[in-house]
Amino acid sequence: MTGNTSPRADDGSTAAENADAALTTRPDGGSVTASGNRRWSRSGRAFSTLLGRPIVAGVVAVVTAFLTVPVLVAFVSSFAESGSGVLPTGFVTFDHWRKVLGFGEYGVRKNAIPGLTYSLLIATGGMVLNVVIGVPVAYALARYDFYARDWVNTFAILPLVPGLILGIAFVQTYPQHGRSALGLLAGYCLLKSPYMVLTVQSSFQSMDLVRLEESARSLGASWPRTFLTVVVPHAKRGIIAGAIITWTLAAAEFNFTHMVASGSPDPFAMFLYDNIANNALYLQSAAAVSVYFLIVAGAIISLQLLGKRGFSTAHQ
């Protein structure tokens, strides 16, 4: 007896079932076969690969050029003899650098070199304070759940007051010590601490602190040793990033420095202000800014090297 059955394939499925299984739905609502859908998927991936990467690379290149070209132009201009046109002309002269730094026949201009050294020490001191205070605060916020934790977290990662207001408060509250190196150190630490806490807190939150500490403690390490030799090295990327940010921002902090600095010697922000604001030539201003760029680049390289050498727990 002949039934109304369809021929079966080797796997036991009917031709009708295979045909239904081969039909899929396109994103636009139409139906295509499985082979057609595979071709559509491959073409979509190829299209995104063909155009996606060049577009992203182009955007990154444009943004990078937009940010770096002014820096390079200022640095190159500092060695030019004339800057009356769109681009500087007449290379190479070091007169603008000698004027800014007070070398040669220009004499020591307002203690420029001592002022730069003083600024480096103050910015470094503020950075060290941020590391000593900010890292434990970031650890506590990431590790423990305590009363008013959200409020502490909010105050720790948000600047309390602008630099100008904090400077006025320091001078009025501490008339004897506000205009001093101690006042600058405290102000730099307070103003830049959110950057340290936020970056280090992100590093701590990306690791399993409980498991890490329990493993170290089970091997006989005390809590201070666990924190200093196990937890802190695992967060070295965040600590180095926070140190770089706080140092560079402290070195160029103007509002607070203008209110608190006593003027003997001038901090770096006042050094830049004197060379840029007082009707100085563009080329001389470019030399002053270039000094800042070189100092920041040196600080970043030094901190990166410190992070690679000084935060390792591996036995040599």
N, C-alpha and C positions, 0 to 999 in steps of 0.2 A: 504494500500500500504506500502510495506516494503522498508524503505530507507537505505542508507549506513551510518547509524549512529552508534556511539559507546554507550554502556551503560553508564548512568550517575550515579555519586555518589549522596549522600544525599545533598551535597552542590551545585549541578548543574554542576559540572565539569565532563568532560569525563575521561575515564580511560587513554586515550592517553595523555591528558593534565597533569594528575597526574604523569604519568611516566616521561614525559619531565621535570616536575618541580622537580622530585626527583633526576634527574641527575645533578651533579655539576662537576666542573673542579678542578682537583688537581693541586698543584703548579708545578708538573712535566709535565703537559699537558694532563694526562689521565683523564678519567671520572669515577666517582664513584657515588654511590647512596648517598642520604642525610644522611642516617644512617651510611654508611661507612665513610663519611666525618666527621661526629660527632665523630666516634671512632678514626679517624686519628687526629682530633684536640685535643681530650682528651689525647691521647697517646703522642702527641707533647708537650702539657703542662706538663704532668706528667714527661716526660723526662727532660724538662728544669728545672722543680722544683726539680727533683731528683739530678741533677748534677750541676745546676747553683748556688744554695746557698752554697753547700760545696766548690765549686771552689772559689767563692768570699770570703768566710770565710777563706779558706786556704791562699789565696793571702794576705789578711789583716793580718793574723797571722804571715806569713813569714816576711812581711815588718815591722810589729811591733817588732818582735823578732830581726830582723837585726838592728833596730835603738836602741832598749833598752838594749840588751845584753851587748854591750860594756860599757854602763853607769853602769850597775849593776856589771860587772866584775871589773871596776875601783873602784867602791865604796867598794866592798868586799876586793879588793887587798890593800886598804889603811889601813886595820886592820891586814894585814899579816906580819909575821916576815921575810919571805924570798920570793923573787920573781924571783929566778934564772931559774926555770922551766917554762913550758907552763902555769901552774896554780900556784898561790901563795900557800905557805905552812906555817904552824905555825900560829895559831890564839890564842888569840886575843891580839893585842898590840896597844897602842895609841901613840907610839913614833913618828910616821910620822905626826900625827895631831899636836902633841906638837911642832915638828920642824917647821911645816908650820905656825902655829899660834903664835909661840914664847912663849909657856907656860912652866912653871916649870924651870928645869935646863937649858933650851935653851935660856932663857931670851926673851925679846921683840925683835923679829927679824925684824929689819928695820921698826919699828912702824907698825907691821902687823895689829894689831887690829884697831888703828886709821885709817890706810889706808883702811880697809874694811868699817869702818863707813863712811869715807869720800866718798868712791865709792858709797855706798848706797844712800847717800844724793845727790851726783851729778847725778846719774842715775835717781833718783826720781825727781830731779829738771828738768832734760831734759824731762822726761815724762810729767810733769805738763805743761811745756811750749808747748809741742806738743798738749796736750789736749786743752789748752787755745787758741792756734793759729790754730791748724789743724781742730778742730770741726767747727768753723765758716767758714773756707775756704771750707771744704767739703759740708757744708750746702749751701753756695752760689753757688757752682758748680752744685749741684743737684737741687736747687730751681729756679734759675734765668737763663735767656738766655740773655747774654750781649755781647758786642763787645769784640773780642779776647778771648772768653770763652774757646775755644779749646786750644789756646796757654797756657792760665793759667792752664787749666787742665793737659796739658802735663808736664809743669814745676812742678806742684804740686805733681804729682805721680811718677816722675822719679828723682832719685838722680842726682844732678847737677854735682858733682865731686866726685872722690874717697876720702876716708878719708885721705890718705897720702898727696894728692895735697891740700886738704882743710887745713890740718894742716900747711903745708909750707906757704900757703897764709895768714893764721892767724898770724903766727909768723912774717912774713915780713911786713904785713900791720899794725898790732897792737903790736909793740914790747913791749909796757908797760903792756898791758893787755892780750896779746895772750897766754902767759904761766901762766894762772891763772884759778881759778875756773870759772870765768865768761866766759873765752874762751872755757872751756870744756862744759859748759852749752849751749852756743850758737852753738858750733859745733855739739853736740849730737842732739840738736833740729833740726838743718838743715839737718843732715845726715839721721835721722830716720823719719822725717816728712812725706815722701811719704807713709810709712806703715800706719801711722795714718790716713792720708787723704783718702787713698784708701779704708780701711776697713770701716771708718765712712761714706764715700760717698756711698758705697754699701748699708748700712743700710738706709740712707736717700732715696735712689732711690727705695727701696722696699716698701715705704709707700706713701700714697697720701698726700703730704705736704700741697697742697692748701686747700683741704677739711678739713684737720686737723686744720690748722690755722684759717680758716673761722669759724669753729665750736667754737673754743676757743674765738675768737674775738667777735662772736655774743653773747657770754655769759658775755661779759664785760671785758675780760682779755686784758691787754696791750700787745704790741708786745714783750717787754723784758720778761714779765711773760709767755707769750705763748711759747716763745723759750726755756726758762729755765725750765719750769714746765710741758710742754706738748711735745714739739718736741724732746728735748734732752733725756728725759726718754724713749721715744719710740725707740731711737737709742742706748740704753745702751749696747746692745750686741756688736755692732761694736766698741763703745768707749772702752769697757773693753778689747776686742780683740786687738785693736790698742795700748792700754796702756801696755798690757802684752808684745806685740812684741817690742815696742819701748824701754821699760825698760830693757828687757833681752839683746837686741842688744846693747844698750848703755853701759850696765855693762861690756860687753865683747869686746867693740870696742878697737882694739889695734893700728891700723895704725895712726889714728888721735890722740889718747892718747899719743902714743910714741913721737909724734912731739910737742905736746902742754904741756904735764904735766911737772910741775916744779920739781917733785921728792920729795916734802915735804908736805904731805905724798904721798906715791905712790897710784895711783888709782888701781882698782881691776885688770884691764888688765895687768898692770905692775907687780902686785903681782903674777898673773899666769905665766907671762913670767919669772920672777926670779926663780920660783919653777920648771919650766919645761925645760927652755932652757939652764941654766947654769950647765950642766952636773949633774943635780940632779938625784937621784935614781928614778927608775920607781915607787916604792911604795910611795915615797914622792910626786912625781908628781900626782899620783892617789889621794893622800890626798888633794892636792891643787885643783884638778878638782872637787873632791867631795864637797869641801867647796862651790864652785860655784854652783853645782847642788842643794845643800841644800838651798842656798840663793835664787836661781831662783824659786825653788818649794815653798818656803815661800812667795815670792813676788806674785806668781800666785794665791796661796790660798787667800792671803790678798786682792788682787784685785777682785777676784771672790766674796768674802764676801762683799766687798765694793759695788760691782755692785748690789748684791741682797738687801742690806740694804739702800744704799744711793741714788738709782735712782728710788725709788718708789714714785708715786704721790698719792697712796691710803691713805685715812685718817685712822690714828690709833685709 
